Amino acid sequence: MLRFTKKYIENIFRNSDSPDELFDTFKIALAQGIRDSNIYRLLLWNKALSPDEIMMFAEKICKENPELCYQIYSWVGRIFSTISVYSEYNEKAFEYFKKAAKSNPAAYEPYISITKLYNDDLNLPDLNLIIKAVEKGLETVDKKSKLCFTISKLYKLNSDIESANAYQKLGEKYQREGK
């Protein structure tokens, strides 16, 4: 099998416009045991890839390198949220942010990213689904106060002032406790 330097692989992932060349180089990178999430980010962001190819590469990276799951899933969520027009890829972004949260349950950032997907004009994704996902994260994250304040804002958007106030108070309690 061919051996490529990391610099060469990085160059292919950054500049190639051929999905076939990207796939072949990806196989070589995996075979060489490359575990650098930054190199794989270049691959995933490559504009030559379709959304399905991005997902395929992400899943394969995570299968081969479970320690990279949090970074890769977070990155794919950001890719889909960035390329989303009229909330077209928000559902995929939502799923990848949930995968990131599952791979690092203490991290609050994926939940914050989920809330940023909400488009008030289109009412997408469903605000109740977002609230439910973020509330679930409250069970495991380290910075509970950040999620409580975020949940409070979501309930305000949903015109549920009672729940918004309850989460605001809970957030203040966690903040005093340093959580």
N, C-alpha and C positions, 0 to 999 in steps of 0.2 A: 504494500500500500504506500502511496505517496506520503511524504512528510512535508508539512508546510510550517513556516514560522508563524508565530502569533500575529506578527505585523502583517504578513501576507494575507492571512485569514481575515484579519481586521479590514484590510484594504478591499478584499472581495466583498465582504458583508456590507461595507459602506458604499461601494461604487458600482457593483455589478447591477445590470438591468436584466439579467437572465435568471429566471427561477431555477432552471436546470443547473446552472453554475453555482447558485446559492445552495441548492440541495446537495450537490456533490461535495462542496466545500464544508457544508455542515456535517456530513457523514465523516469526513476526514477529521474535523475538529473534535467530534465525539470520540472517534477511534483514538485520537491522540490524548484524550483525557483532559481536554481544556475545560476548566471550571470557572472561567472568568465571566461573570454576569454582564460586564460592560461590553464584551465582544458579542455576546448573544443579543444584547439590546440593539446593537447596530444591525444585526440580521433582522430582528423583528420589526424594526422601523423602516427597513428597505422598501421603497415605494413599488418595487417590482412584484411584491407579494400581495396576494389577495387576502381578504380576511380569513378565509378557510385555511390558507397556507400559514398565516400567522399563528392561528390556533394549533395547527398540526405541529409546527416547530416548537411552540411553547410547551405543549404537552410532552413532546419527546425530550426536550431539555429537562423538564421537571422529572420525568421518569428516570432519566439517566443520572441526574444530579439533584436529588431531593433537597439538598441544602440550598439550592438556588430558587426554590419554589416561590418564596415570598417576594423576592425581587422580580422574578420573571412574571408572575401573575399580576403584581402591581403595575409593572411596565405595560403589559398587554391591556390591562384595564385603562391605563392612561392613553395608550394608542387608540383604542376604540372610542374613548370619550373625546379625544381630539379630532378624529376623522368623522365623527358623527355629525350628520347634517339633518336637521329636523328630527333629532333623536333616533336616527336610523340604526345606529350601533350601540345605543345606550343599554339595551338589554344584554348585549355581549359584555360591555364594560362592567355592568352590574354584576354579572356572573363571575368575571375575573377578579373583581375587587372582593367578592365573597370568598373566592378560592384563596386569595392572598390572606384574608383574615383567618381563614381556616388553617393555613400553613404557619401562621404566627399569631396565635390567639391573643397574646398580650398587646399587640399593636393596635392602636386606635386609628391610625392614618387611613387604612382601607375603608373604614366606616365613614370617615369625613369625606373621602373621595366619592363614596356612594351618594352622599347627600348633595354633592355638587352636580350630580347628573340631572337633578330635577329641573325641568323646564316649566316654569309657572304658566307661561302662555299656552303651552300644549298640554299641561297637566300630565307630563310623562317624565320618567316612569311613574307609575301609580304611587302617590305620596304615602298611602297606607303600607305598601310593600317596603318602601324605604324606611319608614318608622319601625316596622316590625324587624327588619334586618339590623337596624342600628340598636334597637332595644336588646336584641339577642346578643349583640357584641358587648353590652354592658356587663354581662355575666363574666367575661374573661379578660377584658382590657385592663392595663395598668392605670391609665389616666381616665378614670371613670368620670371625673368632673367635666372633661372636655366633651365626652359623649352626652352627658346629661344636659349641658348647655345647648348642644346641637339638637338634641331631641326636643328640648323646649322650643327652639326656633321652628322646628318642623310642625309641632302641634299648633303654634301660632299661625303658621301658614294654612293649617287645616281648620282654623277658627275654633280650636279646642283650648280655650284660655285656661280652664281648670287644670288640664293635664300639663299645659305649658308651665303654669306656675308651680305645679308639683315637681316637675323635673328641674326647674330653676332652683328651687329650694334644695333638692337632693344634690344638685351640682355644687351649690354653695357649701353644703355639708361635706361632700367629698373633698372639696378644695381646702377647707379648713383642716381636714385630716391628711392633706398632702397626697391625695389620690387623684 
